[in-house]
Amino acid sequence: MKIGIIGAGLGGLLAGVALQKKGFDVVIFERLSQPGGRFTNYECKGFQLSTGALHMIPHGENGPLGRMLKSLDADVEIIPSKPEGYFRINGEDYLFTELKSLLSLPDRIRTSLIFTLLKFSRGGKESYREWLENKINNPLVFQIADSFCGWSLSLSASDVSSRELISIAKNIYRRGGPGIPLGGCGGVTNALVQEFENLGGRIRYKETVKGIITESREAKGIIASEKHQYDIIISNIGPKATIRLCDKGCFDELYIKKIEGIREAAGIKISIACEKPMLGHSGVLFTPQAKRIDGLNEVTNVDPSLAPEGKHLLMSHQSLKPGKNIKEEVRLAKEDLRNLFPDFDSVCKILAVQVYRGGWPVNRAPSGVYVDPVSPLRGLYYVGDAIKPEGWMETDGVAAGALEVLRAIEDQW
Ligand SMILES: Cc1cc2nc3c(=O)[nH]c(=O)nc-3n(C[C@H](O)[C@H](O)[C@H](O)COP(=O)(O)OP(=O)(O)OC[C@H]3O[C@@H](n4cnc5c(N)ncnc54)[C@H](O)[C@@H]3O)c2cc1C
C-alpha cells in the first residue's frame, strides 16, 4: 500500500518511519532542501542554533516522543534536565517546590489546595488564569503561571483552558520534566531520517506539494512537480494549509470555518553566544518578573558540542500576542536580558533573534485546541503540532498525535 506524506517535519518523519516499519511503501515530499522543519539545527558562527525549538523535549525520554523514538529504533539519547527548572524571583532562583516560601501563610494554604487540584481535578472551559483567580489573589502566582505557559505553550495563562493546563500538569507529575536530546533538535530528526532511509523510505527534497487529488470525498494523490497516486495521504503542514490544497467542495462550511479559525501560537526566540555558563544547569530558568522573556535554557551544559569549545549557547523564549510591535517586543526582551544578567554585555553576544508566526509559528494550533487527525476526506490524515491530544505539549504532542494517526490507519486499512 502506497503512502504519500506532505512535509518532512517531526510529525511527517515519525509517521513515515512507523509506517515504513509496518511494511507500507512511504514517500515524503519536502519543499526545502533539508528535513526537520522547525525541529532541526543550522550552524551559526560554530553554534548549533535551531530552526524552531529550544533543543528540548517536554517530558524527556519518558514522554510520547522519547518512547516513540525508542520503539522506532531511532538512535537518539535524551538527557534529563537537572534540575527541571528554577524560577528567578527578586534576583534569587527557586525550585518550584520552594516557591511557597515566598507566600504568606494563608496563600501557602491556598497553593497547597491548588497543587492538589492540579493532580486530581479535571478543570473546565474557563481559562487557567480564571481558574486560579477563583482560588487565590496573588500577582506573583499569576506571573509564575504566565511564565510557565509562555515558555511551554507560547500562550499566557489567560489563553489556555484550565482543563488543558491540568491535563498537562498531570502528565508532568506522571512522566517528569524536560530532557535534551544529544545533538539538539537535529539529533532527533537526523536519526529519524537515517532510520527511514535504512528501511527503504524515500524523501523527495525541494518538492512542494501544490495540490491534493480528490475524487468523491476521497484523497487519491498529490500534485508536486508531477502527479502521484497514493492509497493514503498524511499531511504534516497543518490542517489549514492542507484544506487549501484540496478542491473547493471537499469539506463542508462548518469544518472549513473551524479549521480557518485556528489561531497559531506565536513567539520570539533569542539565541545568545556566551563566554561562560550563564545558568550553569540544564533545566529551564523561568523568569516571571521579566517584562517579556518567559524563560531561558542553556543546553550546552548537557551537550557542549552545540557550541564552539569553551562557549555556551543560551536561548530565551517569549510568547508573542497578535498585533504586537515586534521591534518593541525585542527591545524589551533585550532589556530583560541585561536586567537578568548584569554582565550580559561583557560576556554575551546575540547570535539571532527569530520571530515565529504565520506559516512558521511555535505551534500551528494552540494547546487546548483539538483537531481530529482523521480528516473528513477518506484517506487523508494530519500529523504535526496542530494535532496535539489533550495534555501533551509541543513535540510530545506531535508524537502523541502521530500515534493516533497510526491507530486510525490500522483500524481503517
Ligand atoms: C521558538 C520555538 C521554540 C520551540 N521550543 C520547543 C521545545 O523546546 N520543545 C519542543 O518540544 N517543541 C518546541 N517547539 C515546537 C516544535 O518545534 C514544533 O512543535 C515541531 O517542530 C512541529 O513539527 P511538525 O511535525 O508540526 O512539522 P513542521 O516543523 O511544521 O514541518 C513541516 C514541514 O513541511 C514542509 N512543508 C510545508 N509546506 C509544504 C508543501 N506544500 N510541500 C512540501 N513540504 C511542505 C516544511 O518545509 C516543513 O519541513 C518550539 C517551536 C518554536 C518555533
The ligand as a Gaussian input file, in Angstrom:
#p B3LYP/6-31G(d) Opt

LIG

0 1
 C       10.689000      29.223000      19.052000
 C       10.195000      27.827000      19.202000
 C       10.532000      27.112000      20.319000
 C       10.081000      25.809000      20.483000
 N       10.551000      25.082000      21.522000
 C       10.242000      23.793000      21.625000
 C       10.886000      22.965000      22.568000
 O       11.818000      23.371000      23.264000
 N       10.475000      21.695000      22.690000
 C        9.510000      21.183000      21.890000
 O        9.160000      20.030000      22.081000
 N        8.932000      21.918000      20.922000
 C        9.289000      23.197000      20.753000
 N        8.761000      23.941000      19.744000
 C        7.721000      23.359000      18.890000
 C        8.284000      22.382000      17.847000
 O        9.371000      22.975000      17.187000
 C        7.178000      22.049000      16.877000
 O        6.050000      21.605000      17.578000
 C        7.553000      20.944000      15.913000
 O        8.825000      21.117000      15.363000
 C        6.499000      20.911000      14.811000
 O        6.698000      19.830000      13.961000
 P        5.645000      19.477000      12.848000
 O        5.616000      17.989000      12.711000
 O        4.328000      20.151000      13.073000
 O        6.300000      19.926000      11.482000
 P        6.946000      21.277000      10.906000
 O        8.199000      21.546000      11.610000
 O        5.949000      22.351000      10.754000
 O        7.325000      20.728000       9.471000
 C        6.505000      20.802000       8.344000
 C        7.370000      20.556000       7.117000
 O        6.537000      20.626000       5.961000
 C        7.238000      21.318000       4.935000
 N        6.230000      21.855000       4.015000
 C        5.382000      22.881000       4.236000
 N        4.561000      23.063000       3.178000
 C        4.910000      22.112000       2.256000
 C        4.426000      21.754000       0.969000
 N        3.399000      22.416000       0.393000
 N        5.009000      20.735000       0.312000
 C        6.046000      20.034000       0.884000
 N        6.537000      20.321000       2.123000
 C        5.975000      21.341000       2.793000
 C        8.020000      22.377000       5.699000
 O        9.106000      22.859000       4.952000
 C        8.452000      21.607000       6.935000
 O        9.693000      20.965000       6.766000
 C        9.222000      25.232000      19.523000
 C        8.894000      25.937000      18.379000
 C        9.395000      27.212000      18.200000
 C        9.101000      27.918000      16.910000

